[in-house]
Amino acid sequence: MSAQLHTPLCDLLGCRYPIVQTAMGWVAGPDLVAATCNAGAFGFLAGATIPADRIEADILRVKRLTGDKPFGLNFHMFQPNAQQLLDLAIKHRLRAVSYGRGPDRATIGRLRDAGIVCMPTVGALKHAQKAIEMGANAITIQGGEGGGHTGAVPTTVLLPQVVDAVAVPVVAAGGFYDGRGLLAALAFGAQGVAMGTRFLMTTDSGVPAPTLERYLAVRDAEQVRVSWLVDGMPQRMIGNEFLASLERAAPLRRVWIALRSALAWKSQTGMTGRHALGVLLQAMRQDAASVAQVVMAANAPMLLQRSMVDGKPAEGVMSSGQVVALIGQLLSCQQVVDGIVADACRMRARLGAY
């Protein structure tokens, strides 16, 4: 029955099922990616938050844990070690890379020449078209229901828009967690779904228990809201003590919080002062955000780390899709994937009887 769910995306990525685990910062490490791939889905390693001196070892760990199954790597071009990640993706013949804005046409061409699938994530039709124009050969669209940085257009509106306008495989993200969602995405014309929150809330994610308990306690989707205060861009997250204090803080206090985070992130990534200044100037040229907002962009990685690594959810950010309110238990990646596939196959068979 699972053969009914096979799509061209499975062939493109080398996975059994059209299910993708997204590259969540501090969460999508080698153990989660390996568990995802071993379950038959496709996982992306979060290269943006893995220290430069550990990234190659983590890539090799995924290969070892999976018996060399295909997987992907996420990166941002503003990272000080972006070139290292590109080189490693090619060196180890990874199946795909995911990214947001950043790579130029030459960089994407180099990856594609190496046989690597370039699959950016976007939240608007115009961004999807631009990414494909730059060379992307698959694309993930994330509707406003998704966690982390998100747009305002809901998946049910964005997905048909993009599917009708492009000729590359489209993966749907934002609001997916079960077999019904997978079937719905396929019916809209997508070739698969990408999920973050559902994989974060597994026994394989490595997220500390105090943080996972906060996720499991959410029963109302309205508790998962969008704020601009963390890094100057819309970000969907679970409301907590930190966000409440940030909302009460005066603008200068927010800038001070941002500067502390920026210095911590600079130290952790090995970014030089010159490079940090270059990132700041480039961001200011490319975006109309204020200087304060640009500085605030350093907040997200360090605040996510407080929740996802340090296990202090009251002091950090908990990115989440709205579907968190519908997920009532922690399962392994294998159980998650098996459950989605079984439910989708049963529903497809039942629909065929009408």
N, C-alpha and C positions, 0 to 999 in steps of 0.2 A: 504493500500500500504506500510506503514512503516514497516509492519511485514516482508517484503522482505529483510529488512536491518538487521534483528535480527541475531546475530552471537553468538557462544559460549562465546565470551567475555562479552556479555550482561548478561549472566547467571552467569559468574564468578564474575563480579563486581556488579551485582544487579541493572544495569541501563537499561533504555529503548532502548537507541541507542548506537551504537559502536563508541562513540565520547568521548575523554578524554581531560580534561583541565589540563594542566601541572602545576607544582608547581613553579611558578615564584616568586623569592624573592621579598618581599615588595609589591607584587601585588596580589598573590593568598591568600587573607585573607578570613575570614569567610563569608563575604557578597558575594564575587565573587563565592566561592565554593558553597554556598547555591543556588545562582541564576543558576549556572551551573546544579546542581543536580535537581532543580525544573523544569528545561527545558528538563530533560530526559537524559542528558549526565552524565558523572562521573567526579567529581572534586577532586583535590589534594590540601590540605592545605599546605602552604609553612612553615613548622615547623622550617626550618633552620634560618629564619629571624624574627620569632615571639619571643618576650622576654619570658624567662622561667616562669616568674610570671604571664604571661597572656595566655599561650598556652592552659591550660585546660579550661579556660573560653571561648576561641575561639572555641574549639572543641564542647563544650556544646551549643554555639551559633549556630553553623551549625546544630546541631541536632534539636534545637528548631525551626530554620527558615525553615527547610525542613520536619518537622514532622518525624524525625529520618530516613531519607533516607540514603542509603549507601554512604560513601565517603572515601577518603584516606588521608594519612599524609606522607609528605616528610621529610627526615632527613639526616644528614651526621654524620658519626661515630666520626669525629673529633670535633664535637660540645661538649662543656663542659656539656650540659644537654642532651646528646644523650640517656643516660639510662632513663631519665625522659620521653622522647618521646616514647621510646619502652614500658615502663610501661603504659603510657597513652593509647597507641594504643591497648594494650591488655585489660586494664581496661574498656575502653569504646567500646570494640568490633568493632573497625573500620574494614572496609572491606578490605583495602589494604594499603600497604606502598610502597613508591618509594624512590630510593636512587641511588647513583653512586657507586664508589668503597668504600669499607669499611667493611660492616658487615661480620663476619666470619660465618662458617658453623653452629656453635652452636647458634648464634644469630638468623640466618635465620630459623633454626629448631625450636627455641622457638616461633617465630612468626607464623610459619606454624602450629605448634601444637595448637595454639590458634585460628586457622581458618582464619588467615590473609593472603591475597594474597601478595606475595612478587614480585614486578614488577620493577626491576631496569631499568635505561636508559643507553644505551651503543651506541657507534658510530663506532664499528668495529666488524666483525664476531668473531674474537678470544675472544673479551671481552664478547660477547653474550654467547659463549660456556662456558667460565669460570664462568659466573654468574649462568648459569643453573647447572653447576657442583657443585656450592656452595649451590644450593637449590632453586633458583628462579623458580616459577611456572608460570610466564608470563614475557614478556620482551618488553620494548619499544626500538625501534631502531631509532636513530636520524641521518638523513643524513646531509651533509654539508650545506644544505640550511637553517637549523634551526638556531634559535637565541641562544645567550649565548654561553657557551662552546660547541664546535662542532668539529667534525672530518673533514677529507678532502674528504671522499667518499660520492658522491651524493646519495640521497634516492633511485633513480631508479636503482642503482647498489647494494647498501647495502641491500635493502629489499629482493629481490629474493635470494641473497646469504644466508641470515639468515633464511628465510622461508624454503629453501631447506635443511638446515643443522640442524634444531632443531625440537623438537616435542612438544613444548609448544606454547600457543597463543602468536602471535607477533602483536604488535601495532606499526604502522608506524608514524613517526614524521619527520618534516622538509619539508616545502613546501605545507602544507595542510591548506585550508581555506574555501573550498566550496564543493558542492555535487559531482562535477567532480573528485575532489581529493579523496573523500571517495570511490567512485566507482573504481577508479584506484587502490587504495590500496587493496581493496577487490579482484580485479582481479589479483593482484600480489600474493595473498595468505595471506595477513594480515587479522586479525579479527577486525580491527578498526583503527582509526587514533587518534593521540594526537596533540593538537594545543596549542601553547602559544600565539603567536602574535595576532591571531584572537580574543582570549578571553581577552587579554590585551586591545585591541582596542574595548571595549564595554562600555556602560554606567554603567555597574555594577562593573567595575574593581576598581574604586576608585582612579585611576591615575589622578593627577592634570591636569587641562585643559591646562596649558602651555606646559606640556610634551606631552599630546595627540595631540596637534596642530602640534608639531614637527613630530610625527608619521604620521599624516594625510598628511603632506606636502611632504612626500617622494613619488616620482613618478618614480624613476629610481632605479632598483635593485642594480646598481653599487654603490649607496650611502650606501648600507648596506654591510660592509666589515669586514674581519677578521683581528684582531690585536692581537699580543702577549704582548703588552706593559702594559696592565692593571694589569694582575696577573701572567704573565709568561706562560700562556696557551692560545691556540687559542680561541678567543672569537669573535663571530659575533655581530656587533653593528652598529648603525647609526652614521656616522661621524658627529662630532660636534666640538665646540671650545675647549673643554677639551682634546679630543683625538688629535687635531691638536697641542695643546701646549705640550702634552706629547711626541708627535713624534719629536718636535723640541728640547726637553729638553736633556741635557747631562745625561749620566748614573747616576752620583752621585745625580743629581736633582731628577731623577725618584726614587731612593732609599729613598730620603728624603720624597717625597710624600707618598711612601709606608709606611714608618715608622710612619708618622702622622696618616695614615688610620689605621694602625695596633693598635696603642694606642687607637684610638677612638673605634675600634671594640672590643678590649679587655675590655674597660670600659663598653661598652654597654651590652656585653654578660655576664659580671661578671667573666670572665676567669681570673684565678690567673696567676701570673707571672710564676709559676712552670709549670702550664698546658700549657701556651703559649710556653714555652721553649720545652716542650715535643712534642707539635705539630710540632714545627720547626724541631727538631731533627728527628722525624719520617718521615716528608716530605722529608728531605734531604736523609734519608736512602732509601726511596721507589722510589725516582725520581732523575734523574741525573741533575736536575735544579741547578743553582747556588744559593748561599745564597741570593743574591739580588732578584732572581725570587721567592724564597720561601717567602721572606718578602713581595714581591709584591702581594702575594695571599690574603693579608688582604685588598687590594684595593677594590676588586669587591663589597662586601656587602655595604661598606660605600658610594661608588660612585654611586651604584644603588639607594641607599636611597636618595641621592641628587636629582635625577631625579624623582623617583617614589613616594616619600613621600613628599619631600620638594618643589617639583615643580620647580626645577631650572635645566632644561635640558642642559643648556650651561656649567654647572659646574660638571656634572656627566656622568655616562654611561647609554646609552639607548640600552639595549640588544634587538635584533630584528631578526626575520627570514626575508629572502628575499621577502616573500609574502607581506610584508608591502606595497610594491609598487603597489600591486593589490587591496588593501583594501581602498576604497574611502570614507567610512562613518562609523560613530559610530552607532552600534545597541545594543539592549539589548541581553543578553545571550539567552533569549527565541527566539528572532528574528533570531539570528545566527543559533541556532540549528534547528528551524523550517525551515529556508531557505535551509540549507544543506540537510535535510531529504527530503523536497519537491523536490528539484532539482535532487537529486540522484534517487528518485523514478520515476520521469518523464523520466530521461535519461535511466534508466533501462528498463522501459516500451517501450521506443522508440527503444532501441537496440534489444529488443525481437522481434520487428516487422521485423527485417532484415532477 
